[in-house]
């Protein structure tokens, strides 16, 4: 059998994680969301995010990283951050 890995998605967009960074969306699109976990606490034996930075960014490789940021905010949970991220990304990709 071929080992085919299905990428993790949320509301139709791919999710990629590297340490405390989560990228939401596709680099093939005009916009992507970068979520950065700024702080976390232990709940039983799980780390739970308590402060998350959300940034809507352009994917244009010719722009400097600070010029790519379109919108940003901070939320107090990963759930709240993903909620905002999904709305921002859908609106940005729809051109609203």
N, C-alpha and C positions, 0 to 999 in steps of 0.2 A: 504494500500500500504506500502511496505517496504521502509524505508528511506535508500537508498543506495547512498553513496557519491562517486562520481567519482573523483579520485585524479587529481590535476592540473598537466599537463605534458607540456614539451617543447621539440620538436624534438624527441619524443619517450621516454624521460626520465622523471621520476617524480620530482616535485618541492615541497619542504616543507619549510615553513617560521616560524621562531620564533624571534619576535622582529626585530632586524637589521641583523639577519643571515638568509641566504637562502641556503638550501642544494639542490643540483641538482644531481640526480642520485639515485641509490638504494644501500643500505647497503649490499645487497645480492651479489653485484658485487665486483670486486677487487678494483675499484677506485670510488671516489665521488668528487664532486666539492663543496667547501664551499665559498659562496659569503658573504662578510661582508660590509654593508653600513657604511662607515666611516664618511661621511658628506652629508647633504641634505639642500635644500632650498625650500621656499614656492613659488609655481607657482599657482596663484589664490588661491584656497583652497586645493591644493594637495601638499604633500611633494615629491620632486623630488631628487633622488640621484645625488650628484655631485662628489663623490669619492667612488669607490667600490674596495675592495680587493678581488682578485680571487685566490683560492688555489686548486690545484689538489692534493688530498690526497689518501693515501692507506686506506682501511677500516679495516685493520688488528687490532683487539682489543688488541693484545699483544704488539704492538709498543707504545712508548711514543708519545704524541701528536706532539712534534716537529720533531720526526723521521718519521711521517706519510706524511709530506709535500714533494711532488715530485717537483712541480713547483708553482711559485706565481708571480703575477703582480698586478698592480693597474690601473684602468680605470676611466674615468671621467663621465661615465653614466652607468646605469644599462643595457641599450641596448648593449653597447660596451662590457661590462663584460659578458653578456650572450652569445654574439657572440663568444668570446674567450673560454668561458666555454664549449660550445657545441663542438667546434673543439677539444679542449684538451681531453674532456671525450670520444668522439668517437674514437680518435686516441689511447688513453690509453687502452680502452677496446678492441680495435682491435689488440693490441699488437705491435703498430708501434712506 
